[in-house]
Amino acid sequence: SFGASIPKALIQLGDRTLLEHAVSSLSAVVDQIVVTAPAGYEDQIRALVGDAVTVVTGGATRSDSVRAGLKVIEGAEFVLVHDAARALATRELAASIVAALKGGDVAVVPALPVVDTLQSVGADGYVLSAVDRTPLRRIQTPQGFSYSVLKEIHQAAHDATDDSTLALHAGYKVRVITG
């Protein structure tokens, strides 16, 4: 959590908050931006992002927050789910995700190869084995979905560390592009 007592999205990076950087990158690519704010921070976030951005109260979990955001989106063909903490994701990356969705994919995630050595460690604190990192990827955001798929995978009350995992468990193919 960056060691801060405020929401990550409100941490300053240069002249703007992480949230403002994220909104700036996405605004050139999308028609509507919805920010799910931690309870108690809604007004502060509204003051930062302005009237063009819809601010709603987020939930206790990531999935609860996505569901809260989905409730105020109408008529969208595609939805990007993004973490403000990943403030330096570029508009080009967002555009690549939208292009893959327009090309027919229903779930698209940016990812980077794992470069660290990975080992499986036993309960006793000793290495059991080395893990082949070749097929492994570090999944990032923004993640893109067809609106109908994102809505469907959030109908169930399941929670996951990200939306692409919910899509995968629901049986959808998740396209990986370079993050």
Salt bridges, closest charged atoms under 4 A:
ASP43 OD1 - ARG46 NH1 3.06
ASP64 OD1 - ARG67 NH2 2.91
ASP83 OD1 - ARG62 NH1 2.69
ASP83 OD2 - ARG86 NE 3.96
ASP105 OD2 - ARG175 NE 3.03
ASP163 OD2 - ARG62 NH2 3.18
ASP163 OD1 - HIS154 NE2 2.63
